Amino acid sequence: MTEPQHHDIVVIGAGICGAAITNELLERGKDVCIIDAASSPATACSSHAYAIAHPHIGKGAPRLLRLTRIAFLLAEARWQDVWQQHGIFQPTKKDKAFDHAEVTNHLRSLGLDQDMAIAMDAQEAVKVCGIKQSGVWLPRGAGLNLPEASKRLLQDHERLTCLWSTRVERLETHGNRWHLLNASGQMIATANKVVVACAMEAKALMGTIGIRLPLRPVRGQLSIFKIKEDSEGSPWIEKLPKVGISGDGYCLPAERLDDVSYQWIVGSSFDEGEDDLAPREASDDFNRDQARSLLNYPEGNLRSLTKAGEFVGVRCVAGDRLPIIGALTQRPGIFLATALGSRGILWSALAAKLIAAQLLEDDFALLARFGFAADLVAALAPARFFAGAAPSALGALASNSKPIFPAESKAK
């Protein structure tokens, strides 16, 4: 029987997050082995080709606001070659009055200057974005094809070992080494350090070493609509956005097709606690309603939005809606990067820098330059979900770690 290979660093999960972490470590001159149950990168939620990215600009949750700004800058730098910068408009909430000065001051308080975020009334927005609503224009907002980006990050490299079609079902520690086992108890590999960068699978895997993570699946369906132009035109076509929109749901810019129709991608549903990947007509109907709301077009005929395709993915979220990124101090040598929710582009870029800094025991100088302070490290750390430091409490959930989920769709 062949002796399993030993690696200094193993990354479990080859989605956008695992790929970004692996690539960062390779760039730092480290040998890395990446393992995935699929036969190629980005086959689960990271098979999403229509993801968008922008800093969070809502009020409240100050750590989230600071974190998304930092993560956006890191994502923009990491994926500049495949960054589809089309800009994103975020309309004012329907029940909120728009105060130009107040919104501008809020944006500046978040460290977002004019080249990142601009408050606009409806007249300004229609000139710049073609959208007659007040709100915030994020000119650097972008889209990213996650499978394309993941595969570029995992191109052949002399320091990279890839184990495809290999599922890690169990972890065990023996001395200073971690053993990675399959469902039959056979050893796949051993490692000094293991980065767990899978989504919901992280919950069961961590359970094998006595750690309970408060993770929950959230199903999301994105709809691809086709809008035909007849001899009398179509009122929808006059309304279709030339930029991305992010509000209650989101959409990409509409694309004109060769047959003079338009393709418009709108999403997404937010089905808490569900992991069913089968398409649903009800989700398409939900997205049609969101499409009408995004354009503030209540009289729009929903039958004009003809279904042409869909993408269904399962997001993984934690109780406080922040990702779980960092060293698992209760189990030395284990690092977590999971619960990215609907901000996979941002959090994976941040995870690549933070995990590499912790794993390599850096001085965090680069992250500090972006404003990444100690309180933000703590806000993402796995330790926030665990009570006490006594050995008997390891793996126990803290009393304040009950999951809290939004009451309505908050897709981004």
Buried (B, 14 or more C-beta within 10 A) or exposed (E): EEEBBEBEBBBBBBBBBBBBBBBBBBEBEBBBBBBBBBEBBBBBBBBBBBBBBBBBBEEEBEBBBBBBBBBBBBBBEBBEEBBBEBBBBBBBEEEEEBBEEEBBEBBEEBBBEEEBBBBBBBEBBEEBBBBBBBBBBBBBBBBBBBBEBBBBBBEEBEBBBBBBEBBBBBBBBEEEBBBBBEEEEEBBBBBBBBBBBBBBBBBEBBBEBEBBBBBBBBBBBBBBBBBBBEEEEBEBBEBBBEBBBBBBBBBBBBEEEEEEBBBBBBBBBBBEEBBEEEBBEEBBBBBBBBBBBBBBBEEBEBEBBEBBEBBBBBBBBBBBBBBBBBBBEBBEBBBBBBBBBBBBBBBBBBBBBBBBBBBBEBEBEEBEEBEBBEEBBEBBBBBBBBBEEEEEEBBBBBEEBEBEEEEEBBBB
